[in-house]
Amino acid sequence: MQRDTRADSGWGFVADHDSMATIIDTLLDLDPEETYTRSELADETGIALKTLHLMDDVDGVVDLGLLDRHHPEDQEVYYTVNADSPVLEAAREFEQAVEANR
């Protein structure tokens, strides 16, 4: 029987994915009105494109609802920040709480 490797908590999910904290931190600063390719997300996060591809962390943030994936016919996949994401809002509130208590 295969062991379930899904994290038991939100913090566990972030901890289980090496680049997830960096990606979420970056998404807090990106413009939801702009579009981003996977390559541009790699540039914005400072994470190598190959690493993002191999780790599937972009798919992870899409699954969490932080990013929306768009794949127009005959065009490259691009992403937009989901400004209405409750997970992104919680990350923003966490960031503000930490800053207020430094």
Backbone as XML, in Angstrom:
<?xml version="1.0"?>
<chain id="A" units="angstrom">
  <residue number="1" name="MET">
    <atom name="N" x="0.845" y="-1.183" z="0.000"/>
    <atom name="CA" x="0.000" y="0.000" z="0.000"/>
    <atom name="C" x="0.883" y="1.237" z="0.000"/>
  </residue>
  <residue number="2" name="GLN">
    <atom name="N" x="0.526" y="2.197" z="-0.842"/>
    <atom name="CA" x="1.316" y="3.412" z="-0.953"/>
    <atom name="C" x="0.903" y="4.387" z="0.145"/>
  </residue>
  <residue number="3" name="ARG">
    <atom name="N" x="1.893" y="5.051" z="0.727"/>
    <atom name="CA" x="1.661" y="6.027" z="1.797"/>
    <atom name="C" x="1.129" y="7.328" z="1.211"/>
  </residue>
  <residue number="4" name="ASP">
    <atom name="N" x="0.148" y="7.920" z="1.866"/>
    <atom name="CA" x="-0.403" y="9.210" z="1.450"/>
    <atom name="C" x="0.620" y="10.284" z="1.804"/>
  </residue>
  <residue number="5" name="THR">
    <atom name="N" x="1.105" y="11.012" z="0.798"/>
    <atom name="CA" x="2.151" y="12.015" z="1.039"/>
    <atom name="C" x="1.596" y="13.432" z="1.107"/>
  </residue>
  <residue number="6" name="ARG">
    <atom name="N" x="0.291" y="13.577" z="1.071"/>
    <atom name="CA" x="-0.286" y="14.910" z="1.169"/>
    <atom name="C" x="-0.112" y="15.460" z="2.574"/>
  </residue>
  <residue number="7" name="ALA">
    <atom name="N" x="0.208" y="16.735" z="2.658"/>
    <atom name="CA" x="0.402" y="17.378" z="3.960"/>
    <atom name="C" x="-0.926" y="17.439" z="4.705"/>
  </residue>
  <residue number="8" name="ASP">
    <atom name="N" x="-0.842" y="17.402" z="6.026"/>
    <atom name="CA" x="-2.031" y="17.455" z="6.868"/>
    <atom name="C" x="-2.504" y="18.879" z="7.133"/>
  </residue>
  <residue number="9" name="SER">
    <atom name="N" x="-1.703" y="19.868" z="6.760"/>
    <atom name="CA" x="-2.063" y="21.261" z="7.037"/>
    <atom name="C" x="-1.530" y="22.168" z="5.922"/>
  </residue>
  <residue number="10" name="GLY">
    <atom name="N" x="-2.013" y="23.392" z="5.935"/>
    <atom name="CA" x="-1.513" y="24.373" z="4.973"/>
    <atom name="C" x="-0.038" y="24.635" z="5.129"/>
  </residue>
  <residue number="11" name="TRP">
    <atom name="N" x="0.409" y="24.752" z="6.392"/>
    <atom name="CA" x="1.834" y="24.964" z="6.643"/>
    <atom name="C" x="2.633" y="23.768" z="6.170"/>
  </residue>
  <residue number="12" name="GLY">
    <atom name="N" x="2.097" y="22.576" z="6.382"/>
    <atom name="CA" x="2.773" y="21.366" z="5.932"/>
    <atom name="C" x="2.902" y="21.324" z="4.426"/>
  </residue>
  <residue number="13" name="PHE">
    <atom name="N" x="1.869" y="21.785" z="3.735"/>
    <atom name="CA" x="1.919" y="21.829" z="2.277"/>
    <atom name="C" x="3.040" y="22.740" z="1.804"/>
  </residue>
  <residue number="14" name="VAL">
    <atom name="N" x="3.134" y="23.920" z="2.400"/>
    <atom name="CA" x="4.192" y="24.859" z="2.025"/>
    <atom name="C" x="5.555" y="24.262" z="2.350"/>
  </residue>
  <residue number="15" name="ALA">
    <atom name="N" x="5.682" y="23.653" z="3.515"/>
    <atom name="CA" x="6.958" y="23.066" z="3.927"/>
    <atom name="C" x="7.368" y="21.895" z="3.043"/>
  </residue>
  <residue number="16" name="ASP">
    <atom name="N" x="6.403" y="21.147" z="2.534"/>
    <atom name="CA" x="6.689" y="19.983" z="1.694"/>
    <atom name="C" x="7.179" y="20.353" z="0.293"/>
  </residue>
  <residue number="17" name="HIS">
    <atom name="N" x="6.998" y="21.607" z="-0.105"/>
    <atom name="CA" x="7.386" y="22.057" z="-1.445"/>
    <atom name="C" x="8.452" y="23.139" z="-1.298"/>
  </residue>
  <residue number="18" name="ASP">
    <atom name="N" x="9.665" y="22.784" z="-1.672"/>
    <atom name="CA" x="10.813" y="23.661" z="-1.424"/>
    <atom name="C" x="10.631" y="25.097" z="-1.887"/>
  </residue>
  <residue number="19" name="SER">
    <atom name="N" x="10.007" y="25.301" z="-3.019"/>
    <atom name="CA" x="9.918" y="26.654" z="-3.561"/>
    <atom name="C" x="8.571" y="27.328" z="-3.301"/>
  </residue>
  <residue number="20" name="MET">
    <atom name="N" x="7.658" y="26.661" z="-2.612"/>
    <atom name="CA" x="6.306" y="27.195" z="-2.448"/>
    <atom name="C" x="6.279" y="28.530" z="-1.709"/>
  </residue>
  <residue number="21" name="ALA">
    <atom name="N" x="7.044" y="28.674" z="-0.631"/>
    <atom name="CA" x="7.047" y="29.939" z="0.113"/>
    <atom name="C" x="7.524" y="31.081" z="-0.774"/>
  </residue>
  <residue number="22" name="THR">
    <atom name="N" x="8.546" y="30.832" z="-1.571"/>
    <atom name="CA" x="9.072" y="31.855" z="-2.484"/>
    <atom name="C" x="8.025" y="32.220" z="-3.528"/>
  </residue>
  <residue number="23" name="ILE">
    <atom name="N" x="7.343" y="31.233" z="-4.066"/>
    <atom name="CA" x="6.317" y="31.497" z="-5.085"/>
    <atom name="C" x="5.182" y="32.321" z="-4.483"/>
  </residue>
  <residue number="24" name="ILE">
    <atom name="N" x="4.689" y="31.919" z="-3.324"/>
    <atom name="CA" x="3.588" y="32.653" z="-2.697"/>
    <atom name="C" x="4.012" y="34.078" z="-2.371"/>
  </residue>
  <residue number="25" name="ASP">
    <atom name="N" x="5.208" y="34.251" z="-1.833"/>
    <atom name="CA" x="5.714" y="35.594" z="-1.532"/>
    <atom name="C" x="5.762" y="36.453" z="-2.790"/>
  </residue>
  <residue number="26" name="THR">
    <atom name="N" x="6.196" y="35.869" z="-3.891"/>
    <atom name="CA" x="6.265" y="36.600" z="-5.156"/>
    <atom name="C" x="4.874" y="36.965" z="-5.653"/>
  </residue>
  <residue number="27" name="LEU">
    <atom name="N" x="3.934" y="36.037" z="-5.556"/>
    <atom name="CA" x="2.574" y="36.298" z="-6.042"/>
    <atom name="C" x="1.926" y="37.468" z="-5.321"/>
  </residue>
  <residue number="28" name="LEU">
    <atom name="N" x="2.306" y="37.684" z="-4.068"/>
    <atom name="CA" x="1.759" y="38.813" z="-3.313"/>
    <atom name="C" x="2.117" y="40.149" z="-3.954"/>
  </residue>
  <residue number="29" name="ASP">
    <atom name="N" x="3.221" y="40.174" z="-4.691"/>
    <atom name="CA" x="3.692" y="41.425" z="-5.297"/>
    <atom name="C" x="3.361" y="41.557" z="-6.782"/>
  </residue>
  <residue number="30" name="LEU">
    <atom name="N" x="2.852" y="40.499" z="-7.403"/>
    <atom name="CA" x="2.563" y="40.557" z="-8.837"/>
    <atom name="C" x="1.221" y="41.225" z="-9.101"/>
  </residue>
  <residue number="31" name="ASP">
    <atom name="N" x="1.120" y="41.852" z="-10.254"/>
    <atom name="CA" x="-0.089" y="42.555" z="-10.673"/>
    <atom name="C" x="-1.109" y="41.550" z="-11.211"/>
  </residue>
  <residue number="32" name="PRO">
    <atom name="N" x="-2.291" y="41.456" z="-10.593"/>
    <atom name="CA" x="-3.312" y="40.515" z="-11.071"/>
    <atom name="C" x="-3.833" y="40.839" z="-12.470"/>
  </residue>
  <residue number="33" name="GLU">
    <atom name="N" x="-3.588" y="42.045" z="-12.937"/>
    <atom name="CA" x="-4.037" y="42.435" z="-14.276"/>
    <atom name="C" x="-3.062" y="41.995" z="-15.372"/>
  </residue>
  <residue number="34" name="GLU">
    <atom name="N" x="-1.864" y="41.581" z="-14.970"/>
    <atom name="CA" x="-0.848" y="41.158" z="-15.930"/>
    <atom name="C" x="-0.915" y="39.646" z="-16.150"/>
  </residue>
  <residue number="35" name="THR">
    <atom name="N" x="-0.343" y="39.220" z="-17.273"/>
    <atom name="CA" x="-0.227" y="37.792" z="-17.550"/>
    <atom name="C" x="1.243" y="37.396" z="-17.465"/>
  </residue>
  <residue number="36" name="TYR">
    <atom name="N" x="1.480" y="36.137" z="-17.101"/>
    <atom name="CA" x="2.837" y="35.650" z="-16.906"/>
    <atom name="C" x="2.977" y="34.257" z="-17.501"/>
  </residue>
  <residue number="37" name="THR">
    <atom name="N" x="4.021" y="34.065" z="-18.280"/>
    <atom name="CA" x="4.349" y="32.722" z="-18.752"/>
    <atom name="C" x="5.089" y="32.000" z="-17.632"/>
  </residue>
  <residue number="38" name="ARG">
    <atom name="N" x="5.287" y="30.718" z="-17.790"/>
    <atom name="CA" x="6.050" y="29.960" z="-16.785"/>
    <atom name="C" x="7.467" y="30.517" z="-16.688"/>
  </residue>
  <residue number="39" name="SER">
    <atom name="N" x="8.037" y="30.907" z="-17.816"/>
    <atom name="CA" x="9.380" y="31.485" z="-17.842"/>
    <atom name="C" x="9.408" y="32.815" z="-17.072"/>
  </residue>
  <residue number="40" name="GLU">
    <atom name="N" x="8.393" y="33.618" z="-17.266"/>
    <atom name="CA" x="8.324" y="34.898" z="-16.546"/>
    <atom name="C" x="8.123" y="34.677" z="-15.048"/>
  </residue>
  <residue number="41" name="LEU">
    <atom name="N" x="7.347" y="33.654" z="-14.684"/>
    <atom name="CA" x="7.196" y="33.328" z="-13.262"/>
    <atom name="C" x="8.528" y="32.897" z="-12.667"/>
  </residue>
  <residue number="42" name="ALA">
    <atom name="N" x="9.299" y="32.140" z="-13.441"/>
    <atom name="CA" x="10.629" y="31.736" z="-12.981"/>
    <atom name="C" x="11.492" y="32.969" z="-12.750"/>
  </residue>
  <residue number="43" name="ASP">
    <atom name="N" x="11.470" y="33.903" z="-13.680"/>
    <atom name="CA" x="12.248" y="35.139" z="-13.528"/>
    <atom name="C" x="11.793" y="35.931" z="-12.301"/>
  </residue>
  <residue number="44" name="GLU">
    <atom name="N" x="10.483" y="36.056" z="-12.126"/>
    <atom name="CA" x="9.938" y="36.837" z="-11.010"/>
    <atom name="C" x="10.294" y="36.214" z="-9.662"/>
  </residue>
  <residue number="45" name="THR">
    <atom name="N" x="10.269" y="34.898" z="-9.586"/>
    <atom name="CA" x="10.537" y="34.220" z="-8.316"/>
    <atom name="C" x="12.022" y="34.013" z="-8.058"/>
  </residue>
  <residue number="46" name="GLY">
    <atom name="N" x="12.826" y="34.054" z="-9.123"/>
    <atom name="CA" x="14.244" y="33.752" z="-8.987"/>
    <atom name="C" x="14.515" y="32.257" z="-8.908"/>
  </residue>
  <residue number="47" name="ILE">
    <atom name="N" x="13.521" y="31.461" z="-9.262"/>
    <atom name="CA" x="13.650" y="30.001" z="-9.261"/>
    <atom name="C" x="13.887" y="29.555" z="-10.697"/>
  </residue>
  <residue number="48" name="ALA">
    <atom name="N" x="14.854" y="28.701" z="-10.889"/>
    <atom name="CA" x="15.168" y="28.229" z="-12.238"/>
    <atom name="C" x="13.934" y="27.607" z="-12.886"/>
  </residue>
  <residue number="49" name="LEU">
    <atom name="N" x="13.737" y="27.905" z="-14.167"/>
    <atom name="CA" x="12.597" y="27.379" z="-14.909"/>
    <atom name="C" x="12.562" y="25.853" z="-14.838"/>
  </residue>
  <residue number="50" name="LYS">
    <atom name="N" x="13.711" y="25.227" z="-14.961"/>
    <atom name="CA" x="13.779" y="23.767" z="-14.911"/>
    <atom name="C" x="13.266" y="23.260" z="-13.558"/>
  </residue>
  <residue number="51" name="THR">
    <atom name="N" x="13.624" y="23.953" z="-12.488"/>
    <atom name="CA" x="13.162" y="23.566" z="-11.156"/>
    <atom name="C" x="11.651" y="23.702" z="-11.044"/>
  </residue>
  <residue number="52" name="LEU">
    <atom name="N" x="11.103" y="24.819" z="-11.525"/>
    <atom name="CA" x="9.649" y="24.995" z="-11.489"/>
    <atom name="C" x="8.951" y="23.890" z="-12.264"/>
  </residue>
  <residue number="53" name="HIS">
    <atom name="N" x="9.526" y="23.533" z="-13.390"/>
    <atom name="CA" x="8.925" y="22.490" z="-14.230"/>
    <atom name="C" x="8.992" y="21.129" z="-13.545"/>
  </residue>
  <residue number="54" name="LEU">
    <atom name="N" x="10.155" y="20.783" z="-13.022"/>
    <atom name="CA" x="10.340" y="19.466" z="-12.413"/>
    <atom name="C" x="9.552" y="19.300" z="-11.116"/>
  </residue>
  <residue number="55" name="MET">
    <atom name="N" x="9.436" y="20.352" z="-10.348"/>
    <atom name="CA" x="8.770" y="20.263" z="-9.051"/>
    <atom name="C" x="7.252" y="20.431" z="-9.154"/>
  </residue>
  <residue number="56" name="ASP">
    <atom name="N" x="6.752" y="20.860" z="-10.283"/>
    <atom name="CA" x="5.309" y="21.066" z="-10.484"/>
    <atom name="C" x="4.704" y="22.055" z="-9.498"/>
  </residue>
  <residue number="57" name="ASP">
    <atom name="N" x="5.514" y="22.955" z="-8.956"/>
    <atom name="CA" x="4.988" y="23.906" z="-7.981"/>
    <atom name="C" x="4.050" y="24.931" z="-8.601"/>
  </residue>
  <residue number="58" name="VAL">
    <atom name="N" x="4.235" y="25.256" z="-9.883"/>
    <atom name="CA" x="3.289" y="26.162" z="-10.533"/>
    <atom name="C" x="1.917" y="25.487" z="-10.586"/>
  </residue>
  <residue number="59" name="ASP">
    <atom name="N" x="1.895" y="24.196" z="-10.920"/>
    <atom name="CA" x="0.624" y="23.469" z="-10.917"/>
    <atom name="C" x="0.032" y="23.435" z="-9.513"/>
  </residue>
  <residue number="60" name="GLY">
    <atom name="N" x="0.893" y="23.353" z="-8.507"/>
    <atom name="CA" x="0.425" y="23.357" z="-7.119"/>
    <atom name="C" x="-0.292" y="24.639" z="-6.755"/>
  </residue>
  <residue number="61" name="VAL">
    <atom name="N" x="0.252" y="25.786" z="-7.153"/>
    <atom name="CA" x="-0.408" y="27.051" z="-6.823"/>
    <atom name="C" x="-1.657" y="27.262" z="-7.680"/>
  </residue>
  <residue number="62" name="VAL">
    <atom name="N" x="-1.679" y="26.669" z="-8.869"/>
    <atom name="CA" x="-2.914" y="26.690" z="-9.671"/>
    <atom name="C" x="-3.974" y="25.862" z="-8.945"/>
  </residue>
  <residue number="63" name="ASP">
    <atom name="N" x="-3.601" y="24.676" z="-8.481"/>
    <atom name="CA" x="-4.546" y="23.810" z="-7.765"/>
    <atom name="C" x="-5.083" y="24.479" z="-6.501"/>
  </residue>
  <residue number="64" name="LEU">
    <atom name="N" x="-4.254" y="25.285" z="-5.836"/>
    <atom name="CA" x="-4.687" y="26.011" z="-4.630"/>
    <atom name="C" x="-5.542" y="27.230" z="-4.963"/>
  </residue>
  <residue number="65" name="GLY">
    <atom name="N" x="-5.580" y="27.611" z="-6.234"/>
    <atom name="CA" x="-6.371" y="28.767" z="-6.638"/>
    <atom name="C" x="-5.643" y="30.084" z="-6.564"/>
  </residue>
  <residue number="66" name="LEU">
    <atom name="N" x="-4.320" y="30.057" z="-6.361"/>
    <atom name="CA" x="-3.544" y="31.298" z="-6.305"/>
    <atom name="C" x="-3.309" y="31.878" z="-7.694"/>
  </residue>
  <residue number="67" name="LEU">
    <atom name="N" x="-3.155" y="31.000" z="-8.660"/>
    <atom name="CA" x="-2.973" y="31.391" z="-10.053"/>
    <atom name="C" x="-4.086" y="30.775" z="-10.893"/>
  </residue>
  <residue number="68" name="ASP">
    <atom name="N" x="-4.464" y="31.490" z="-11.951"/>
    <atom name="CA" x="-5.366" y="30.945" z="-12.955"/>
    <atom name="C" x="-4.542" y="30.622" z="-14.195"/>
  </residue>
  <residue number="69" name="ARG">
    <atom name="N" x="-4.765" y="29.445" z="-14.754"/>
    <atom name="CA" x="-4.061" y="29.020" z="-15.967"/>
    <atom name="C" x="-4.952" y="29.316" z="-17.173"/>
  </residue>
  <residue number="70" name="HIS">
    <atom name="N" x="-4.326" y="29.853" z="-18.209"/>
    <atom name="CA" x="-5.030" y="30.152" z="-19.458"/>
    <atom name="C" x="-4.256" y="29.484" z="-20.590"/>
  </residue>
  <residue number="71" name="HIS">
    <atom name="N" x="-4.957" y="28.797" z="-21.448"/>
    <atom name="CA" x="-4.305" y="28.110" z="-22.562"/>
    <atom name="C" x="-5.102" y="28.340" z="-23.841"/>
  </residue>
  <residue number="72" name="PRO">
    <atom name="N" x="-4.948" y="29.546" z="-24.409"/>
    <atom name="CA" x="-5.640" y="29.811" z="-25.663"/>
    <atom name="C" x="-5.136" y="28.880" z="-26.765"/>
  </residue>
  <residue number="73" name="GLU">
    <atom name="N" x="-6.022" y="28.521" z="-27.652"/>
    <atom name="CA" x="-5.655" y="27.618" z="-28.746"/>
    <atom name="C" x="-4.484" y="28.185" z="-29.542"/>
  </residue>
  <residue number="74" name="ASP">
    <atom name="N" x="-3.509" y="27.329" z="-29.813"/>
    <atom name="CA" x="-2.324" y="27.680" z="-30.598"/>
    <atom name="C" x="-1.458" y="28.765" z="-29.962"/>
  </residue>
  <residue number="75" name="GLN">
    <atom name="N" x="-1.545" y="28.922" z="-28.641"/>
    <atom name="CA" x="-0.719" y="29.904" z="-27.945"/>
    <atom name="C" x="-0.086" y="29.265" z="-26.717"/>
  </residue>
  <residue number="76" name="GLU">
    <atom name="N" x="0.949" y="29.920" z="-26.215"/>
    <atom name="CA" x="1.626" y="29.456" z="-25.012"/>
    <atom name="C" x="0.709" y="29.602" z="-23.798"/>
  </residue>
  <residue number="77" name="VAL">
    <atom name="N" x="0.814" y="28.661" z="-22.877"/>
    <atom name="CA" x="0.072" y="28.757" z="-21.621"/>
    <atom name="C" x="0.559" y="29.988" z="-20.868"/>
  </residue>
  <residue number="78" name="TYR">
    <atom name="N" x="-0.366" y="30.711" z="-20.282"/>
    <atom name="CA" x="0.018" y="31.829" z="-19.428"/>
    <atom name="C" x="-0.844" y="31.796" z="-18.170"/>
  </residue>
  <residue number="79" name="TYR">
    <atom name="N" x="-0.424" y="32.588" z="-17.182"/>
    <atom name="CA" x="-1.047" y="32.576" z="-15.874"/>
    <atom name="C" x="-1.377" y="33.990" z="-15.439"/>
  </residue>
  <residue number="80" name="THR">
    <atom name="N" x="-2.413" y="34.105" z="-14.623"/>
    <atom name="CA" x="-2.739" y="35.370" z="-13.973"/>
    <atom name="C" x="-2.915" y="35.091" z="-12.481"/>
  </residue>
  <residue number="81" name="VAL">
    <atom name="N" x="-2.581" y="36.078" z="-11.672"/>
    <atom name="CA" x="-2.776" y="35.961" z="-10.233"/>
    <atom name="C" x="-4.274" y="36.058" z="-9.954"/>
  </residue>
  <residue number="82" name="ASN">
    <atom name="N" x="-4.792" y="35.135" z="-9.162"/>
    <atom name="CA" x="-6.206" y="35.147" z="-8.785"/>
    <atom name="C" x="-6.366" y="36.063" z="-7.574"/>
  </residue>
  <residue number="83" name="ALA">
    <atom name="N" x="-6.719" y="37.305" z="-7.840"/>
    <atom name="CA" x="-6.838" y="38.302" z="-6.775"/>
    <atom name="C" x="-7.928" y="37.942" z="-5.770"/>
  </residue>
  <residue number="84" name="ASP">
    <atom name="N" x="-8.862" y="37.074" z="-6.145"/>
    <atom name="CA" x="-9.956" y="36.679" z="-5.259"/>
    <atom name="C" x="-9.657" y="35.410" z="-4.463"/>
  </residue>
  <residue number="85" name="SER">
    <atom name="N" x="-8.440" y="34.911" z="-4.554"/>
    <atom name="CA" x="-8.074" y="33.673" z="-3.871"/>
    <atom name="C" x="-8.069" y="33.855" z="-2.353"/>
  </residue>
  <residue number="86" name="PRO">
    <atom name="N" x="-8.836" y="33.034" z="-1.630"/>
    <atom name="CA" x="-8.786" y="33.125" z="-0.166"/>
    <atom name="C" x="-7.418" y="32.710" z="0.397"/>
  </residue>
  <residue number="87" name="VAL">
    <atom name="N" x="-6.714" y="31.834" z="-0.299"/>
    <atom name="CA" x="-5.381" y="31.426" z="0.154"/>
    <atom name="C" x="-4.406" y="32.591" z="-0.004"/>
  </residue>
  <residue number="88" name="LEU">
    <atom name="N" x="-4.498" y="33.316" z="-1.112"/>
    <atom name="CA" x="-3.636" y="34.475" z="-1.322"/>
    <atom name="C" x="-3.962" y="35.564" z="-0.303"/>
  </residue>
  <residue number="89" name="GLU">
    <atom name="N" x="-5.235" y="35.745" z="-0.008"/>
    <atom name="CA" x="-5.624" y="36.739" z="0.994"/>
    <atom name="C" x="-5.084" y="36.351" z="2.372"/>
  </residue>
  <residue number="90" name="ALA">
    <atom name="N" x="-5.138" y="35.072" z="2.711"/>
    <atom name="CA" x="-4.592" y="34.613" z="3.996"/>
    <atom name="C" x="-3.086" y="34.836" z="4.045"/>
  </residue>
  <residue number="91" name="ALA">
    <atom name="N" x="-2.401" y="34.603" z="2.931"/>
    <atom name="CA" x="-0.957" y="34.842" z="2.875"/>
    <atom name="C" x="-0.655" y="36.328" z="3.054"/>
  </residue>
  <residue number="92" name="ARG">
    <atom name="N" x="-1.478" y="37.170" z="2.457"/>
    <atom name="CA" x="-1.299" y="38.622" z="2.597"/>
    <atom name="C" x="-1.514" y="39.041" z="4.056"/>
  </residue>
  <residue number="93" name="GLU">
    <atom name="N" x="-2.546" y="38.493" z="4.697"/>
    <atom name="CA" x="-2.815" y="38.817" z="6.100"/>
    <atom name="C" x="-1.677" y="38.329" z="7.005"/>
  </residue>
  <residue number="94" name="PHE">
    <atom name="N" x="-1.153" y="37.144" z="6.710"/>
    <atom name="CA" x="-0.021" y="36.622" z="7.476"/>
    <atom name="C" x="1.183" y="37.549" z="7.340"/>
  </residue>
  <residue number="95" name="GLU">
    <atom name="N" x="1.463" y="37.968" z="6.107"/>
    <atom name="CA" x="2.593" y="38.865" z="5.861"/>
    <atom name="C" x="2.431" y="40.161" z="6.656"/>
  </residue>
  <residue number="96" name="GLN">
    <atom name="N" x="1.236" y="40.719" z="6.650"/>
    <atom name="CA" x="0.968" y="41.966" z="7.381"/>
    <atom name="C" x="1.109" y="41.754" z="8.883"/>
  </residue>
  <residue number="97" name="ALA">
    <atom name="N" x="0.641" y="40.640" z="9.407"/>
    <atom name="CA" x="0.761" y="40.346" z="10.840"/>
    <atom name="C" x="2.228" y="40.215" z="11.253"/>
  </residue>
  <residue number="98" name="VAL">
    <atom name="N" x="3.007" y="39.544" z="10.432"/>
    <atom name="CA" x="4.432" y="39.388" z="10.745"/>
    <atom name="C" x="5.121" y="40.740" z="10.736"/>
  </residue>
  <residue number="99" name="GLU">
    <atom name="N" x="4.842" y="41.541" z="9.710"/>
    <atom name="CA" x="5.455" y="42.871" z="9.632"/>
    <atom name="C" x="5.063" y="43.753" z="10.819"/>
  </residue>
  <residue number="100" name="ALA">
    <atom name="N" x="3.815" y="43.640" z="11.264"/>
    <atom name="CA" x="3.339" y="44.442" z="12.390"/>
    <atom name="C" x="3.978" y="44.029" z="13.713"/>
  </residue>
  <residue number="101" name="ASN">
    <atom name="N" x="4.497" y="42.815" z="13.774"/>
    <atom name="CA" x="5.061" y="42.322" z="15.028"/>
    <atom name="C" x="6.579" y="42.197" z="15.011"/>
  </residue>
  <residue number="102" name="ARG">
    <atom name="N" x="7.207" y="42.807" z="14.063"/>
    <atom name="CA" x="8.678" y="42.790" z="14.002"/>
    <atom name="C" x="9.250" y="43.871" z="14.856"/>
  </residue>
</chain>
